[in-house]
């Protein structure tokens, strides 16, 4: 029984960590997308954006700072989207 509890805690720790970032960055809990597949599609796009920023190794910044840099600097934004070579 303790093994199942440990696995459950690990699962929820990972899940809560991911959800927290999505909610803090994109305010996902307040999203009012309700039509057809819109909520699912935008959820996919948010996760894609996070993964693109996370895989970028050109700058030694935290994930939130990379997110801001991509929003503020068009060149960095294009680089993260692989539209521009380093």
N, C-alpha and C positions, 0 to 999 in steps of 0.2 A: 504493500500500500504506500509506503513512503516514496517509492520510486515513481509512482504515478503522480503524486503531488509535486515532486521535484520537476518532472517533465512538464506538468501543467504550468507551474510557476515560470519556467524558462520560456515556454510558448507565450504566455501573456506578457512577460517582460519585453520580448521582442515586438509583439503586436502593439503594445502600448507605446513603445518608443517610436515606432513608425507612425502610428496614428497621431501622436503628439506633434511630430514634425509637420505632418500634413495639415493638422488643424492650426498650428501656430503660424505656419507660413502661408497657407492658402485659405485659411478660415473655412475649412471644409465642413465643419459641423453646421455652419450658418448657411450653407449652400441651399438655394431654393430650386434647384433643378429637379423637376419632377416628370417631365414629358418623356415618354418612350425610353430610349436608351441614353438620354443626355447625361444623367448622373453617372452611369457606367463609363461613358465615353470621356467625360471630363475627369473622372477619377483616374482613368488610364493615362490621360495627358499629364495630369499632375505627377503621377508616379514616374512617367517617362522623363519629365523635366528634372525631377530629383535625381534620377539615375544618371542622366547626362551630366549634370553638375557634379555629382559624386565621382564619376569616372575621370573627370578632367584633372590632370596632374600638373598643369602648367603653372598654377599658382598655389602657394602654400597658405591657404586660407581655410577657415572653418566653413562648413556647409552653408550656414546662414550668410556669411560674408561673400561666398561665391555666388549665392543667389542674388544678393544685392548688386554685386559687381556685374553680373549678367544683365540685370535690369538697367543699370546706369551707364554701361559702356557698350555701345553697339559692336565694337570690334571683338570684345570678349564674348558677347552674346553669339556672334557669328562663329567664333572659334569653338564654343561649346557645342553648337549645332553642327560642327564639322563643315561649315561653309567656307572656312578660311584656314589656310595652313598656318602652323606656328612659326 
